[in-house]
Amino acid sequence: MSLPAKKSPGFGTSGLETMVLKQNMFEAFSQKIYQMAGLYIPYNEKNMALLSNRLTRLIREYDLNSYEELNEKLRIPSEGLKKDFISSLTTNKTDFFREEAHFDFLKVHLPELLRTKPEVRIWSSACSAGSEPYTLAIMAAEMLTASDRQRVKILATDIDNEILKKAVQAHFTPIEMDGLQPHHKQKYFTQISKQMFELIPDITKTVHFSEFNLMNFQHRFQKKFDVVFCRNVLIYFDKETTDKVIDLLVSNLDLKGYLIIGHSESGVVRNPCLKSIGNSIFQKIRN
Ligand SMILES: C[S@@+](CC[C@H](N)C(=O)[O-])C[C@H]1O[C@@H](n2cnc3c(N)ncnc32)[C@H](O)[C@@H]1O
């Protein structure tokens, strides 16, 4: 028996198995994600495989028949589809204590900041599933008194609302907890099933999560931040977008505050208000 050329109503996977992502559709999706999230996905074999794989899942979820249909729906997308499209194309890899030198730096500088300011504001601006801001919260719990901890405010944002739901839930598998020391696992997590651990409220309550798109270049938060993390996301932007994102981060950073980016990203910073102080950490030296 031959397979139907097109999926039947109610959908099996038969139609999708024969779906081919053509170059013109690749270009259309790549342009859309660039406009929506700034992600630069040039045409090559690897990205073709990536887009076709991830968008096939989205097509299935929305009970559509083809890339062309998805593209048509994305012309004037519902808010839900737009979020799901963005979520399907973001890369969320993260870890606790990732690039540990950054946390070692803060161990020294956080007490210093707390000595001179009523509160210290930290922004994790592409926080993914929360391991980065939760690492900061664990670090604060380990080294500060209860009253000093209350003076540290952590805002964690990401464009991807699906990954933010996971972050708020704060459930982690043993693999996702690889970066943590055994005593951190023991002290700050409760086992809730064989393969799942939950971060305790004493830590989760100190991180505030919110959706934020770094393409919102003109946005100014009510108060400036003392430390901004923007790690392992600039690699997905082109030069023009990276410059604008860094301008945005610098505009929301207090004078003398620190911008911390991914180790592999330090070459992309070209902002006259920033001075490199090593380890892909920059200090704001002028307004
Ligand atoms: C690879 S993760 C990095 C997570 C964390 N900063 C770290 O270094 O472990 C990149 C994150 O950037 C987010 N992202 C991508 N484009 C974004 C945008 N335009 N605005 C805000 N977040 C974005 C993705 O959703 C993803 O969660």
The ligand as an SDF file (V2000), in Angstrom:
LIG
                    3D

 27 29  0  0  0  0  0  0  0  0999 V2000
   22.4280   29.2940   24.9030 C   0  0  0  0  0  0  0  0  0  0  0  0
   21.2610   30.0570   25.9860 S   0  0  0  0  0  0  0  0  0  0  0  0
   22.3420   30.8310   27.1470 C   0  0  0  0  0  0  0  0  0  0  0  0
   21.8230   30.7370   28.5590 C   0  0  0  0  0  0  0  0  0  0  0  0
   22.7210   31.3280   29.6400 C   0  0  0  0  0  0  0  0  0  0  0  0
   22.9280   32.7370   29.4400 N   0  0  0  0  0  0  0  0  0  0  0  0
   24.0450   30.6010   29.6870 C   0  0  0  0  0  0  0  0  0  0  0  0
   25.0610   31.1540   29.2540 O   0  0  0  0  0  0  0  0  0  0  0  0
   24.0800   29.4590   30.1490 O   0  0  0  0  0  0  0  0  0  0  0  0
   20.7220   31.4290   24.9660 C   0  0  0  0  0  0  0  0  0  0  0  0
   19.3820   32.0060   25.4240 C   0  0  0  0  0  0  0  0  0  0  0  0
   19.1720   33.2390   24.7300 O   0  0  0  0  0  0  0  0  0  0  0  0
   17.7870   33.3890   24.5130 C   0  0  0  0  0  0  0  0  0  0  0  0
   17.5650   34.3870   23.4420 N   0  0  0  0  0  0  0  0  0  0  0  0
   17.7490   34.2470   22.1100 C   0  0  0  0  0  0  0  0  0  0  0  0
   17.3940   35.3580   21.4560 N   0  0  0  0  0  0  0  0  0  0  0  0
   16.9910   36.2330   22.4010 C   0  0  0  0  0  0  0  0  0  0  0  0
   16.4920   37.5570   22.3520 C   0  0  0  0  0  0  0  0  0  0  0  0
   16.3350   38.2240   21.1950 N   0  0  0  0  0  0  0  0  0  0  0  0
   16.1520   38.1650   23.5140 N   0  0  0  0  0  0  0  0  0  0  0  0
   16.2900   37.5240   24.7090 C   0  0  0  0  0  0  0  0  0  0  0  0
   16.7410   36.2530   24.8060 N   0  0  0  0  0  0  0  0  0  0  0  0
   17.0950   35.6240   23.6730 C   0  0  0  0  0  0  0  0  0  0  0  0
   17.3440   31.9840   24.1460 C   0  0  0  0  0  0  0  0  0  0  0  0
   15.9590   31.8180   24.3010 O   0  0  0  0  0  0  0  0  0  0  0  0
   18.1850   31.1260   25.0810 C   0  0  0  0  0  0  0  0  0  0  0  0
   17.4670   30.7720   26.2340 O   0  0  0  0  0  0  0  0  0  0  0  0
  1  2  1  0
  2  3  1  0
  2 10  1  0
  3  4  1  0
  4  5  1  0
  5  6  1  0
  5  7  1  0
  7  8  2  0
  7  9  1  0
 10 11  1  0
 11 12  1  0
 11 26  1  0
 12 13  1  0
 13 14  1  0
 13 24  1  0
 14 15  1  0
 14 23  1  0
 15 16  2  0
 16 17  1  0
 17 18  1  0
 17 23  2  0
 18 19  1  0
 18 20  2  0
 20 21  1  0
 21 22  2  0
 22 23  1  0
 24 25  1  0
 24 26  1  0
 26 27  1  0
M  CHG  2   2   1   9  -1
M  END
$$$$
